[in-house]
Amino acid sequence: MLSWVIVAQRRDPRTQPCSVSGCQGEVTRSLSYRKVRDALSEHGIQEGRRAHLCKPHYKEFKKATKGERTIDRLTW
Ligand SMILES: [Zn+2]
């Protein structure tokens, strides 16, 4: 696991692939790692200070964070 982090840090951030493990999508957004990890917890998110997401995964992230709020309201 640790070696993964080292490899990720060595990479040029501009050419870094999506932080979702197994996804090679082109990164369009850089977000807080914790937020992404919480929102996309079913995916393996590569650890780091920032998480980089491709377009489809960013959409999923936005959906997930919106969904949380809706669920909060529904269970209230
Ligand atoms: Zn992705």
N, CA, C, O and the ligand as a Tripos MOL2 file, in Angstrom:
@<TRIPOS>MOLECULE
protein
  305   303    77     0     0
PROTEIN
NO_CHARGES

@<TRIPOS>ATOM
      1 N           0.8300   -1.2110    0.0000 N.3       1 MET1
      2 CA          0.0000    0.0000    0.0000 C.3       1 MET1
      3 C           0.8600    1.2540    0.0000 C.2       1 MET1
      4 O           0.5880    2.2050   -0.7330 O.2       1 MET1
      5 N           1.9130    1.2500    0.8360 N.am      2 LEU2
      6 CA          2.7630    2.4400    0.9380 C.3       2 LEU2
      7 C           3.4390    2.7520   -0.3930 C.2       2 LEU2
      8 O           3.5530    3.9160   -0.7790 O.2       2 LEU2
      9 N           3.8780    1.7280   -1.0820 N.am      3 SER3
     10 CA          4.5800    1.9580   -2.3520 C.3       3 SER3
     11 C           3.6590    2.6290   -3.3670 C.2       3 SER3
     12 O           4.1130    3.3860   -4.2250 O.2       3 SER3
     13 N           2.3890    2.3490   -3.2640 N.am      4 TRP4
     14 CA          1.4120    2.9920   -4.1640 C.3       4 TRP4
     15 C           1.4440    4.5030   -3.9840 C.2       4 TRP4
     16 O           1.4350    5.2630   -4.9510 O.2       4 TRP4
     17 N           1.4820    4.9120   -2.7370 N.am      5 VAL5
     18 CA          1.4710    6.3360   -2.4340 C.3       5 VAL5
     19 C           2.7140    6.9990   -3.0160 C.2       5 VAL5
     20 O           2.6400    8.0850   -3.5910 O.2       5 VAL5
     21 N           3.8400    6.3450   -2.8620 N.am      6 ILE6
     22 CA          5.0950    6.9060   -3.3750 C.3       6 ILE6
     23 C           5.0120    7.0500   -4.8950 C.2       6 ILE6
     24 O           5.4280    8.0670   -5.4520 O.2       6 ILE6
     25 N           4.4870    6.0540   -5.5430 N.am      7 VAL7
     26 CA          4.3570    6.1080   -7.0020 C.3       7 VAL7
     27 C           3.4520    7.2740   -7.3910 C.2       7 VAL7
     28 O           3.7390    8.0060   -8.3380 O.2       7 VAL7
     29 N           2.3600    7.4370   -6.6530 N.am      8 ALA8
     30 CA          1.4110    8.5020   -6.9740 C.3       8 ALA8
     31 C           2.0610    9.8720   -6.8090 C.2       8 ALA8
     32 O           1.8060   10.7810   -7.5990 O.2       8 ALA8
     33 N           2.8860   10.0180   -5.8000 N.am      9 GLN9
     34 CA          3.5100   11.3090   -5.5510 C.3       9 GLN9
     35 C           4.5600   11.6500   -6.5950 C.2       9 GLN9
     36 O           4.8160   12.8200   -6.8810 O.2       9 GLN9
     37 N           5.1570   10.6230   -7.1520 N.am     10 ARG10
     38 CA          6.1970   10.8610   -8.1620 C.3      10 ARG10
     39 C           5.6090   11.3110   -9.4850 C.2      10 ARG10
     40 O           6.2680   11.9710  -10.2880 O.2      10 ARG10
     41 N           4.3600   10.9410   -9.6930 N.am     11 ARG11
     42 CA          3.7280   11.2530  -10.9790 C.3      11 ARG11
     43 C           3.5310   12.7500  -11.1500 C.2      11 ARG11
     44 O           3.3090   13.4780  -10.1820 O.2      11 ARG11
     45 N           3.6140   13.1800  -12.3520 N.am     12 ASP12
     46 CA          3.2770   14.5550  -12.7050 C.3      12 ASP12
     47 C           1.7820   14.7450  -12.4570 C.2      12 ASP12
     48 O           0.9710   14.0140  -13.0260 O.2      12 ASP12
     49 N           1.4040   15.7020  -11.6270 N.am     13 PRO13
     50 CA         -0.0270   15.8610  -11.3120 C.3      13 PRO13
     51 C          -0.8880   16.1210  -12.5360 C.2      13 PRO13
     52 O          -2.0730   15.7880  -12.5450 O.2      13 PRO13
     53 N          -0.3120   16.7040  -13.5550 N.am     14 ARG14
     54 CA         -1.1160   17.0210  -14.7440 C.3      14 ARG14
     55 C          -1.4760   15.7750  -15.5240 C.2      14 ARG14
     56 O          -2.4940   15.7350  -16.2150 O.2      14 ARG14
     57 N          -0.6250   14.7420  -15.4110 N.am     15 THR15
     58 CA         -0.9060   13.5280  -16.1610 C.3      15 THR15
     59 C          -1.4190   12.4190  -15.2550 C.2      15 THR15
     60 O          -1.5340   11.2670  -15.6720 O.2      15 THR15
     61 N          -1.7270   12.7770  -14.0090 N.am     16 GLN16
     62 CA         -2.2090   11.8000  -13.0560 C.3      16 GLN16
     63 C          -3.5790   11.2820  -13.4730 C.2      16 GLN16
     64 O          -4.4550   12.0670  -13.8360 O.2      16 GLN16
     65 N          -3.7690    9.9690  -13.4260 N.am     17 PRO17
     66 CA         -5.0980    9.4550  -13.7360 C.3      17 PRO17
     67 C          -6.0360    9.6300  -12.5580 C.2      17 PRO17
     68 O          -5.6190   10.0070  -11.4630 O.2      17 PRO17
     69 N          -7.2960    9.3530  -12.7950 N.am     18 CYS18
     70 CA         -8.3330    9.4340  -11.7790 C.3      18 CYS18
     71 C          -7.9290    8.6810  -10.5110 C.2      18 CYS18
     72 O          -7.3010    7.6240  -10.5820 O.2      18 CYS18
     73 N          -8.2940    9.2310   -9.3550 N.am     19 SER19
     74 CA         -7.9010    8.6310   -8.0670 C.3      19 SER19
     75 C          -8.6840    7.3690   -7.7390 C.2      19 SER19
     76 O          -8.3100    6.6320   -6.8270 O.2      19 SER19
     77 N          -9.7510    7.1140   -8.4590 N.am     20 VAL20
     78 CA        -10.5020    5.8860   -8.2430 C.3      20 VAL20
     79 C          -9.6790    4.7320   -8.7790 C.2      20 VAL20
     80 O          -9.2690    4.7320   -9.9400 O.2      20 VAL20
     81 N          -9.4400    3.7470   -7.9250 N.am     21 SER21
     82 CA         -8.5470    2.6660   -8.3170 C.3      21 SER21
     83 C          -9.1220    1.8990   -9.4990 C.2      21 SER21
     84 O         -10.3000    1.5410   -9.5070 O.2      21 SER21
     85 N          -8.2860    1.6530  -10.4860 N.am     22 GLY22
     86 CA         -8.7040    0.9350  -11.6700 C.3      22 GLY22
     87 C          -9.2270    1.8430  -12.7630 C.2      22 GLY22
     88 O          -9.4550    1.3900  -13.8840 O.2      22 GLY22
     89 N          -9.4220    3.1280  -12.4540 N.am     23 CYS23
     90 CA         -9.9250    4.0630  -13.4540 C.3      23 CYS23
     91 C          -8.7630    4.8420  -14.0400 C.2      23 CYS23
     92 O          -7.9370    5.3760  -13.3000 O.2      23 CYS23
     93 N          -8.6920    4.9110  -15.3420 N.am     24 GLN24
     94 CA         -7.6240    5.6340  -16.0220 C.3      24 GLN24
     95 C          -8.1560    6.8980  -16.6910 C.2      24 GLN24
     96 O          -7.5180    7.4580  -17.5820 O.2      24 GLN24
     97 N          -9.3170    7.3320  -16.2550 N.am     25 GLY25
     98 CA         -9.9540    8.4970  -16.8580 C.3      25 GLY25
     99 C          -9.1220    9.7580  -16.7260 C.2      25 GLY25
    100 O          -8.3170    9.8950  -15.8050 O.2      25 GLY25
    101 N          -9.3230   10.6560  -17.6370 N.am     26 GLU26
    102 CA         -8.6110   11.9200  -17.6260 C.3      26 GLU26
    103 C          -9.1440   12.8050  -16.5110 C.2      26 GLU26
    104 O         -10.3540   12.9890  -16.3860 O.2      26 GLU26
    105 N          -8.2520   13.3490  -15.7060 N.am     27 VAL27
    106 CA         -8.6590   14.1120  -14.5300 C.3      27 VAL27
    107 C          -9.1820   15.4850  -14.9360 C.2      27 VAL27
    108 O          -8.5400   16.2090  -15.6970 O.2      27 VAL27
    109 N         -10.3550   15.8270  -14.4180 N.am     28 THR28
    110 CA        -10.8940   17.1580  -14.6760 C.3      28 THR28
    111 C         -11.0400   17.9530  -13.3930 C.2      28 THR28
    112 O         -11.1200   19.1800  -13.4370 O.2      28 THR28
    113 N         -11.0750   17.2730  -12.2380 N.am     29 ARG29
    114 CA        -11.2980   17.9720  -10.9700 C.3      29 ARG29
    115 C         -10.3360   17.4730   -9.9100 C.2      29 ARG29
    116 O          -9.9990   16.2910   -9.8520 O.2      29 ARG29
    117 N          -9.9030   18.4040   -9.0760 N.am     30 SER30
    118 CA         -9.0850   18.0620   -7.9210 C.3      30 SER30
    119 C          -9.8600   18.4500   -6.6680 C.2      30 SER30
    120 O         -10.2680   19.6000   -6.5070 O.2      30 SER30
    121 N         -10.0550   17.4840   -5.7940 N.am     31 LEU31
    122 CA        -10.8950   17.7100   -4.6250 C.3      31 LEU31
    123 C         -10.2050   17.2170   -3.3660 C.2      31 LEU31
    124 O          -9.1900   16.5220   -3.4230 O.2      31 LEU31
    125 N         -10.7740   17.5880   -2.2330 N.am     32 SER32
    126 CA        -10.2530   17.1120   -0.9550 C.3      32 SER32
    127 C         -10.3710   15.5890   -0.8930 C.2      32 SER32
    128 O         -11.4360   15.0300   -1.1560 O.2      32 SER32
    129 N          -9.2860   14.9330   -0.5490 N.am     33 TYR33
    130 CA         -9.2710   13.4730   -0.5150 C.3      33 TYR33
    131 C         -10.3490   12.9300    0.4170 C.2      33 TYR33
    132 O         -11.0450   11.9720    0.0770 O.2      33 TYR33
    133 N         -10.4870   13.5410    1.5910 N.am     34 ARG34
    134 CA        -11.4480   13.0400    2.5730 C.3      34 ARG34
    135 C         -12.8770   13.0820    2.0520 C.2      34 ARG34
    136 O         -13.6520   12.1440    2.2430 O.2      34 ARG34
    137 N         -13.2160   14.1930    1.3870 N.am     35 LYS35
    138 CA        -14.5740   14.3370    0.8570 C.3      35 LYS35
    139 C         -14.8560   13.2510   -0.1650 C.2      35 LYS35
    140 O         -15.9150   12.6240   -0.1670 O.2      35 LYS35
    141 N         -13.8680   13.0480   -1.0400 N.am     36 VAL36
    142 CA        -14.0480   12.0480   -2.0920 C.3      36 VAL36
    143 C         -14.1250   10.6530   -1.4880 C.2      36 VAL36
    144 O         -14.9430    9.8310   -1.9020 O.2      36 VAL36
    145 N         -13.2840   10.3970   -0.5270 N.am     37 ARG37
    146 CA        -13.2760    9.0820    0.1100 C.3      37 ARG37
    147 C         -14.6310    8.8050    0.7570 C.2      37 ARG37
    148 O         -15.1550    7.6960    0.6470 O.2      37 ARG37
    149 N         -15.1940    9.7930    1.4230 N.am     38 ASP38
    150 CA        -16.4910    9.6140    2.0840 C.3      38 ASP38
    151 C         -17.6120    9.4360    1.0670 C.2      38 ASP38
    152 O         -18.4870    8.5870    1.2370 O.2      38 ASP38
    153 N         -17.5780   10.2390    0.0130 N.am     39 ALA39
    154 CA        -18.6690   10.2120   -0.9590 C.3      39 ALA39
    155 C         -18.6150    8.9560   -1.8200 C.2      39 ALA39
    156 O         -19.6500    8.3860   -2.1630 O.2      39 ALA39
    157 N         -17.4080    8.5290   -2.1660 N.am     40 LEU40
    158 CA        -17.2640    7.3720   -3.0440 C.3      40 LEU40
    159 C         -16.6400    6.2170   -2.2820 C.2      40 LEU40
    160 O         -15.7010    5.5800   -2.7580 O.2      40 LEU40
    161 N         -17.1660    5.9520   -1.1010 N.am     41 SER41
    162 CA        -16.5330    4.9630   -0.2190 C.3      41 SER41
    163 C         -16.5880    3.5520   -0.8030 C.2      41 SER41
    164 O         -15.7900    2.6990   -0.4120 O.2      41 SER41
    165 N         -17.4970    3.2920   -1.7170 N.am     42 GLU42
    166 CA        -17.5730    1.9560   -2.3080 C.3      42 GLU42
    167 C         -16.4570    1.7220   -3.3250 C.2      42 GLU42
    168 O         -16.1750    0.5850   -3.7030 O.2      42 GLU42
    169 N         -15.8260    2.8150   -3.7630 N.am     43 HIS43
    170 CA        -14.6810    2.6950   -4.6590 C.3      43 HIS43
    171 C         -13.4100    2.7310   -3.8310 C.2      43 HIS43
    172 O         -13.3970    3.2560   -2.7180 O.2      43 HIS43
    173 N         -12.3580    2.1780   -4.3720 N.am     44 GLY44
    174 CA        -11.0530    2.3670   -3.7390 C.3      44 GLY44
    175 C         -10.4890    3.6930   -4.2120 C.2      44 GLY44
    176 O         -10.2490    3.8780   -5.4060 O.2      44 GLY44
    177 N         -10.2760    4.6170   -3.2850 N.am     45 ILE45
    178 CA         -9.7170    5.9180   -3.6560 C.3      45 ILE45
    179 C          -8.2490    5.9320   -3.2660 C.2      45 ILE45
    180 O          -7.8870    5.6140   -2.1330 O.2      45 ILE45
    181 N          -7.4200    6.3020   -4.2140 N.am     46 GLN46
    182 CA         -5.9930    6.3530   -3.9430 C.3      46 GLN46
    183 C          -5.7030    7.4530   -2.9280 C.2      46 GLN46
    184 O          -6.1270    8.5980   -3.0830 O.2      46 GLN46
    185 N          -4.9810    7.0770   -1.9030 N.am     47 GLU47
    186 CA         -4.7330    7.9860   -0.7990 C.3      47 GLU47
    187 C          -3.8250    9.1410   -1.2110 C.2      47 GLU47
    188 O          -2.9240    8.9920   -2.0370 O.2      47 GLU47
    189 N          -4.0930   10.2930   -0.6070 N.am     48 GLY48
    190 CA         -3.2680   11.4620   -0.8930 C.3      48 GLY48
    191 C          -3.9050   12.6820   -0.2770 C.2      48 GLY48
    192 O          -4.9860   12.5980    0.3050 O.2      48 GLY48
    193 N          -3.2430   13.8130   -0.4010 N.am     49 ARG49
    194 CA         -3.8330   15.0320    0.1550 C.3      49 ARG49
    195 C          -5.0100   15.4770   -0.6930 C.2      49 ARG49
    196 O          -6.0060   15.9830   -0.1750 O.2      49 ARG49
    197 N          -4.8910   15.2870   -1.9960 N.am     50 ARG50
    198 CA         -5.9570   15.6410   -2.9200 C.3      50 ARG50
    199 C          -6.3950   14.3990   -3.6680 C.2      50 ARG50
    200 O          -5.6140   13.4720   -3.8820 O.2      50 ARG50
    201 N          -7.6420   14.3980   -4.0580 N.am     51 ALA51
    202 CA         -8.1470   13.3390   -4.9200 C.3      51 ALA51
    203 C          -8.4430   13.9610   -6.2760 C.2      51 ALA51
    204 O          -8.9850   15.0640   -6.3580 O.2      51 ALA51
    205 N          -8.0940   13.2670   -7.3130 N.am     52 HIS52
    206 CA         -8.3000   13.7740   -8.6670 C.3      52 HIS52
    207 C          -9.3340   12.9000   -9.3450 C.2      52 HIS52
    208 O          -9.1990   11.6780   -9.3920 O.2      52 HIS52
    209 N         -10.3610   13.5330   -9.8660 N.am     53 LEU53
    210 CA        -11.4510   12.7610  -10.4460 C.3      53 LEU53
    211 C         -11.6450   13.0630  -11.9210 C.2      53 LEU53
    212 O         -11.4980   14.1980  -12.3740 O.2      53 LEU53
    213 N         -11.9830   12.0060  -12.6590 N.am     54 CYS54
    214 CA        -12.3650   12.1670  -14.0530 C.3      54 CYS54
    215 C         -13.8180   12.6640  -14.0780 C.2      54 CYS54
    216 O         -14.4880   12.7180  -13.0470 O.2      54 CYS54
    217 N         -14.2760   13.0160  -15.2500 N.am     55 LYS55
    218 CA        -15.6170   13.5860  -15.3730 C.3      55 LYS55
    219 C         -16.7060   12.6640  -14.8290 C.2      55 LYS55
    220 O         -17.5060   13.0940  -13.9980 O.2      55 LYS55
    221 N         -16.7600   11.3960  -15.2810 N.am     56 PRO56
    222 CA        -17.8320   10.5240  -14.7810 C.3      56 PRO56
    223 C         -17.7820   10.3410  -13.2640 C.2      56 PRO56
    224 O         -18.8220   10.2960  -12.6070 O.2      56 PRO56
    225 N         -16.5750   10.2340  -12.7120 N.am     57 HIS57
    226 CA        -16.4870   10.0250  -11.2660 C.3      57 HIS57
    227 C         -16.7860   11.3060  -10.5040 C.2      57 HIS57
    228 O         -17.2810   11.2580   -9.3780 O.2      57 HIS57
    229 N         -16.4920   12.4430  -11.1050 N.am     58 TYR58
    230 CA        -16.8600   13.7130  -10.4630 C.3      58 TYR58
    231 C         -18.3740   13.8420  -10.4020 C.2      58 TYR58
    232 O         -18.9330   14.3080   -9.4100 O.2      58 TYR58
    233 N         -19.0220   13.4250  -11.4720 N.am     59 LYS59
    234 CA        -20.4970   13.4310  -11.4880 C.3      59 LYS59
    235 C         -21.0270   12.5350  -10.3860 C.2      59 LYS59
    236 O         -21.9610   12.8940   -9.6690 O.2      59 LYS59
    237 N         -20.4220   11.3690  -10.2620 N.am     60 GLU60
    238 CA        -20.8310   10.4180   -9.2420 C.3      60 GLU60
    239 C         -20.6080   11.0110   -7.8510 C.2      60 GLU60
    240 O         -21.4270   10.8340   -6.9490 O.2      60 GLU60
    241 N         -19.4950   11.7120   -7.6950 N.am     61 PHE61
    242 CA        -19.1770   12.3520   -6.4210 C.3      61 PHE61
    243 C         -20.2390   13.3860   -6.0690 C.2      61 PHE61
    244 O         -20.7170   13.4490   -4.9360 O.2      61 PHE61
    245 N         -20.5980   14.1930   -7.0610 N.am     62 LYS62
    246 CA        -21.6040   15.2370   -6.8290 C.3      62 LYS62
    247 C         -22.9490   14.6150   -6.4670 C.2      62 LYS62
    248 O         -23.6480   15.0880   -5.5710 O.2      62 LYS62
    249 N         -23.2930   13.5520   -7.1770 N.am     63 LYS63
    250 CA        -24.5280   12.8340   -6.9010 C.3      63 LYS63
    251 C         -24.5150   12.2970   -5.4770 C.2      63 LYS63
    252 O         -25.4960   12.4140   -4.7420 O.2      63 LYS63
    253 N         -23.4020   11.7140   -5.1090 N.am     64 ALA64
    254 CA        -23.2940   11.0800   -3.7900 C.3      64 ALA64
    255 C         -23.4140   12.1190   -2.6780 C.2      64 ALA64
    256 O         -24.0630   11.8690   -1.6620 O.2      64 ALA64
    257 N         -22.7980   13.2720   -2.8630 N.am     65 THR65
    258 CA        -22.8490   14.2820   -1.8090 C.3      65 THR65
    259 C         -24.2430   14.8930   -1.7370 C.2      65 THR65
    260 O         -24.7220   15.2180   -0.6510 O.2      65 THR65
    261 N         -24.8910   15.0510   -2.8740 N.am     66 LYS66
    262 CA        -26.2760   15.5440   -2.8820 C.3      66 LYS66
    263 C         -27.1900   14.5280   -2.2370 C.2      66 LYS66
    264 O         -28.0540   14.8700   -1.4300 O.2      66 LYS66
    265 N         -26.9850   13.2460   -2.6080 N.am     67 GLY67
    266 CA        -27.8090   12.1660   -2.0950 C.3      67 GLY67
    267 C         -27.7910   12.1110   -0.5890 C.2      67 GLY67
    268 O         -28.8140   11.8490    0.0440 O.2      67 GLY67
    269 N         -26.6120   12.3600   -0.0040 N.am     68 GLU68
    270 CA        -26.4870   12.3150    1.4510 C.3      68 GLU68
    271 C         -27.4420   13.2980    2.1000 C.2      68 GLU68
    272 O         -28.1320   12.9830    3.0690 O.2      68 GLU68
    273 N         -27.4640   14.5040    1.5350 N.am     69 ARG69
    274 CA        -28.3250   15.5440    2.1060 C.3      69 ARG69
    275 C         -29.7890   15.1440    2.0080 C.2      69 ARG69
    276 O         -30.5580   15.3290    2.9510 O.2      69 ARG69
    277 N         -30.1700   14.5900    0.8500 N.am     70 THR70
    278 CA        -31.5640   14.1730    0.6560 C.3      70 THR70
    279 C         -31.9340   13.0940    1.6720 C.2      70 THR70
    280 O         -33.0160   13.1190    2.2580 O.2      70 THR70
    281 N         -31.0170   12.1500    1.8680 N.am     71 ILE71
    282 CA        -31.2830   11.0610    2.8070 C.3      71 ILE71
    283 C         -31.4620   11.6400    4.2210 C.2      71 ILE71
    284 O         -32.3330   11.2140    4.9790 O.2      71 ILE71
    285 N         -30.6210   12.6110    4.5430 N.am     72 ASP72
    286 CA        -30.7380   13.2390    5.8720 C.3      72 ASP72
    287 C         -32.1370   13.8070    6.0710 C.2      72 ASP72
    288 O         -32.7510   13.6420    7.1250 O.2      72 ASP72
    289 N         -32.6200   14.4750    5.0380 N.am     73 ARG73
    290 CA        -33.9260   15.0980    5.1430 C.3      73 ARG73
    291 C         -35.0220   14.0490    5.2230 C.2      73 ARG73
    292 O         -35.9780   14.2000    5.9840 O.2      73 ARG73
    293 N         -34.8860   12.9790    4.4330 N.am     74 LEU74
    294 CA        -35.9130   11.9500    4.3960 C.3      74 LEU74
    295 C         -36.0040   11.1960    5.7190 C.2      74 LEU74
    296 O         -37.0950   10.8080    6.1390 O.2      74 LEU74
    297 N         -34.8810   10.9890    6.3690 N.am     75 THR75
    298 CA        -34.9060   10.2320    7.6150 C.3      75 THR75
    299 C         -35.3060   11.1080    8.7970 C.2      75 THR75
    300 O         -35.5950   10.6110    9.8850 O.2      75 THR75
    301 N         -35.3170   12.3870    8.5720 N.am     76 TRP76
    302 CA        -35.6460   13.3140    9.6680 C.3      76 TRP76
    303 C         -37.0910   13.1600   10.1030 C.2      76 TRP76
    304 O         -37.5400   13.8590   11.0120 O.2      76 TRP76
    305 ZN        -12.5430    7.9500  -12.7710 Zn       77 ZN77
@<TRIPOS>BOND
     1     1     2 1
     2     2     3 1
     3     3     4 2
     4     3     5 am
     5     5     6 1
     6     6     7 1
     7     7     8 2
     8     7     9 am
     9     9    10 1
    10    10    11 1
    11    11    12 2
    12    11    13 am
    13    13    14 1
    14    14    15 1
    15    15    16 2
    16    15    17 am
    17    17    18 1
    18    18    19 1
    19    19    20 2
    20    19    21 am
    21    21    22 1
    22    22    23 1
    23    23    24 2
    24    23    25 am
    25    25    26 1
    26    26    27 1
    27    27    28 2
    28    27    29 am
    29    29    30 1
    30    30    31 1
    31    31    32 2
    32    31    33 am
    33    33    34 1
    34    34    35 1
    35    35    36 2
    36    35    37 am
    37    37    38 1
    38    38    39 1
    39    39    40 2
    40    39    41 am
    41    41    42 1
    42    42    43 1
    43    43    44 2
    44    43    45 am
    45    45    46 1
    46    46    47 1
    47    47    48 2
    48    47    49 am
    49    49    50 1
    50    50    51 1
    51    51    52 2
    52    51    53 am
    53    53    54 1
    54    54    55 1
    55    55    56 2
    56    55    57 am
    57    57    58 1
    58    58    59 1
    59    59    60 2
    60    59    61 am
    61    61    62 1
    62    62    63 1
    63    63    64 2
    64    63    65 am
    65    65    66 1
    66    66    67 1
    67    67    68 2
    68    67    69 am
    69    69    70 1
    70    70    71 1
    71    71    72 2
    72    71    73 am
    73    73    74 1
    74    74    75 1
    75    75    76 2
    76    75    77 am
    77    77    78 1
    78    78    79 1
    79    79    80 2
    80    79    81 am
    81    81    82 1
    82    82    83 1
    83    83    84 2
    84    83    85 am
    85    85    86 1
    86    86    87 1
    87    87    88 2
    88    87    89 am
    89    89    90 1
    90    90    91 1
    91    91    92 2
    92    91    93 am
    93    93    94 1
    94    94    95 1
    95    95    96 2
    96    95    97 am
    97    97    98 1
    98    98    99 1
    99    99   100 2
   100    99   101 am
   101   101   102 1
   102   102   103 1
   103   103   104 2
   104   103   105 am
   105   105   106 1
   106   106   107 1
   107   107   108 2
   108   107   109 am
   109   109   110 1
   110   110   111 1
   111   111   112 2
   112   111   113 am
   113   113   114 1
   114   114   115 1
   115   115   116 2
   116   115   117 am
   117   117   118 1
   118   118   119 1
   119   119   120 2
   120   119   121 am
   121   121   122 1
   122   122   123 1
   123   123   124 2
   124   123   125 am
   125   125   126 1
   126   126   127 1
   127   127   128 2
   128   127   129 am
   129   129   130 1
   130   130   131 1
   131   131   132 2
   132   131   133 am
   133   133   134 1
   134   134   135 1
   135   135   136 2
   136   135   137 am
   137   137   138 1
   138   138   139 1
   139   139   140 2
   140   139   141 am
   141   141   142 1
   142   142   143 1
   143   143   144 2
   144   143   145 am
   145   145   146 1
   146   146   147 1
   147   147   148 2
   148   147   149 am
   149   149   150 1
   150   150   151 1
   151   151   152 2
   152   151   153 am
   153   153   154 1
   154   154   155 1
   155   155   156 2
   156   155   157 am
   157   157   158 1
   158   158   159 1
   159   159   160 2
   160   159   161 am
   161   161   162 1
   162   162   163 1
   163   163   164 2
   164   163   165 am
   165   165   166 1
   166   166   167 1
   167   167   168 2
   168   167   169 am
   169   169   170 1
   170   170   171 1
   171   171   172 2
   172   171   173 am
   173   173   174 1
   174   174   175 1
   175   175   176 2
   176   175   177 am
   177   177   178 1
   178   178   179 1
   179   179   180 2
   180   179   181 am
   181   181   182 1
   182   182   183 1
   183   183   184 2
   184   183   185 am
   185   185   186 1
   186   186   187 1
   187   187   188 2
   188   187   189 am
   189   189   190 1
   190   190   191 1
   191   191   192 2
   192   191   193 am
   193   193   194 1
   194   194   195 1
   195   195   196 2
   196   195   197 am
   197   197   198 1
   198   198   199 1
   199   199   200 2
   200   199   201 am
   201   201   202 1
   202   202   203 1
   203   203   204 2
   204   203   205 am
   205   205   206 1
   206   206   207 1
   207   207   208 2
   208   207   209 am
   209   209   210 1
   210   210   211 1
   211   211   212 2
   212   211   213 am
   213   213   214 1
   214   214   215 1
   215   215   216 2
   216   215   217 am
   217   217   218 1
   218   218   219 1
   219   219   220 2
   220   219   221 am
   221   221   222 1
   222   222   223 1
   223   223   224 2
   224   223   225 am
   225   225   226 1
   226   226   227 1
   227   227   228 2
   228   227   229 am
   229   229   230 1
   230   230   231 1
   231   231   232 2
   232   231   233 am
   233   233   234 1
   234   234   235 1
   235   235   236 2
   236   235   237 am
   237   237   238 1
   238   238   239 1
   239   239   240 2
   240   239   241 am
   241   241   242 1
   242   242   243 1
   243   243   244 2
   244   243   245 am
   245   245   246 1
   246   246   247 1
   247   247   248 2
   248   247   249 am
   249   249   250 1
   250   250   251 1
   251   251   252 2
   252   251   253 am
   253   253   254 1
   254   254   255 1
   255   255   256 2
   256   255   257 am
   257   257   258 1
   258   258   259 1
   259   259   260 2
   260   259   261 am
   261   261   262 1
   262   262   263 1
   263   263   264 2
   264   263   265 am
   265   265   266 1
   266   266   267 1
   267   267   268 2
   268   267   269 am
   269   269   270 1
   270   270   271 1
   271   271   272 2
   272   271   273 am
   273   273   274 1
   274   274   275 1
   275   275   276 2
   276   275   277 am
   277   277   278 1
   278   278   279 1
   279   279   280 2
   280   279   281 am
   281   281   282 1
   282   282   283 1
   283   283   284 2
   284   283   285 am
   285   285   286 1
   286   286   287 1
   287   287   288 2
   288   287   289 am
   289   289   290 1
   290   290   291 1
   291   291   292 2
   292   291   293 am
   293   293   294 1
   294   294   295 1
   295   295   296 2
   296   295   297 am
   297   297   298 1
   298   298   299 1
   299   299   300 2
   300   299   301 am
   301   301   302 1
   302   302   303 1
   303   303   304 2
@<TRIPOS>SUBSTRUCTURE
     1 MET1         2 RESIDUE 1 A MET
     2 LEU2         6 RESIDUE 1 A LEU
     3 SER3        10 RESIDUE 1 A SER
     4 TRP4        14 RESIDUE 1 A TRP
     5 VAL5        18 RESIDUE 1 A VAL
     6 ILE6        22 RESIDUE 1 A ILE
     7 VAL7        26 RESIDUE 1 A VAL
     8 ALA8        30 RESIDUE 1 A ALA
     9 GLN9        34 RESIDUE 1 A GLN
    10 ARG10       38 RESIDUE 1 A ARG
    11 ARG11       42 RESIDUE 1 A ARG
    12 ASP12       46 RESIDUE 1 A ASP
    13 PRO13       50 RESIDUE 1 A PRO
    14 ARG14       54 RESIDUE 1 A ARG
    15 THR15       58 RESIDUE 1 A THR
    16 GLN16       62 RESIDUE 1 A GLN
    17 PRO17       66 RESIDUE 1 A PRO
    18 CYS18       70 RESIDUE 1 A CYS
    19 SER19       74 RESIDUE 1 A SER
    20 VAL20       78 RESIDUE 1 A VAL
    21 SER21       82 RESIDUE 1 A SER
    22 GLY22       86 RESIDUE 1 A GLY
    23 CYS23       90 RESIDUE 1 A CYS
    24 GLN24       94 RESIDUE 1 A GLN
    25 GLY25       98 RESIDUE 1 A GLY
    26 GLU26      102 RESIDUE 1 A GLU
    27 VAL27      106 RESIDUE 1 A VAL
    28 THR28      110 RESIDUE 1 A THR
    29 ARG29      114 RESIDUE 1 A ARG
    30 SER30      118 RESIDUE 1 A SER
    31 LEU31      122 RESIDUE 1 A LEU
    32 SER32      126 RESIDUE 1 A SER
    33 TYR33      130 RESIDUE 1 A TYR
    34 ARG34      134 RESIDUE 1 A ARG
    35 LYS35      138 RESIDUE 1 A LYS
    36 VAL36      142 RESIDUE 1 A VAL
    37 ARG37      146 RESIDUE 1 A ARG
    38 ASP38      150 RESIDUE 1 A ASP
    39 ALA39      154 RESIDUE 1 A ALA
    40 LEU40      158 RESIDUE 1 A LEU
    41 SER41      162 RESIDUE 1 A SER
    42 GLU42      166 RESIDUE 1 A GLU
    43 HIS43      170 RESIDUE 1 A HIS
    44 GLY44      174 RESIDUE 1 A GLY
    45 ILE45      178 RESIDUE 1 A ILE
    46 GLN46      182 RESIDUE 1 A GLN
    47 GLU47      186 RESIDUE 1 A GLU
    48 GLY48      190 RESIDUE 1 A GLY
    49 ARG49      194 RESIDUE 1 A ARG
    50 ARG50      198 RESIDUE 1 A ARG
    51 ALA51      202 RESIDUE 1 A ALA
    52 HIS52      206 RESIDUE 1 A HIS
    53 LEU53      210 RESIDUE 1 A LEU
    54 CYS54      214 RESIDUE 1 A CYS
    55 LYS55      218 RESIDUE 1 A LYS
    56 PRO56      222 RESIDUE 1 A PRO
    57 HIS57      226 RESIDUE 1 A HIS
    58 TYR58      230 RESIDUE 1 A TYR
    59 LYS59      234 RESIDUE 1 A LYS
    60 GLU60      238 RESIDUE 1 A GLU
    61 PHE61      242 RESIDUE 1 A PHE
    62 LYS62      246 RESIDUE 1 A LYS
    63 LYS63      250 RESIDUE 1 A LYS
    64 ALA64      254 RESIDUE 1 A ALA
    65 THR65      258 RESIDUE 1 A THR
    66 LYS66      262 RESIDUE 1 A LYS
    67 GLY67      266 RESIDUE 1 A GLY
    68 GLU68      270 RESIDUE 1 A GLU
    69 ARG69      274 RESIDUE 1 A ARG
    70 THR70      278 RESIDUE 1 A THR
    71 ILE71      282 RESIDUE 1 A ILE
    72 ASP72      286 RESIDUE 1 A ASP
    73 ARG73      290 RESIDUE 1 A ARG
    74 LEU74      294 RESIDUE 1 A LEU
    75 THR75      298 RESIDUE 1 A THR
    76 TRP76      302 RESIDUE 1 A TRP
    77 ZN77       305 GROUP 0 **** ****
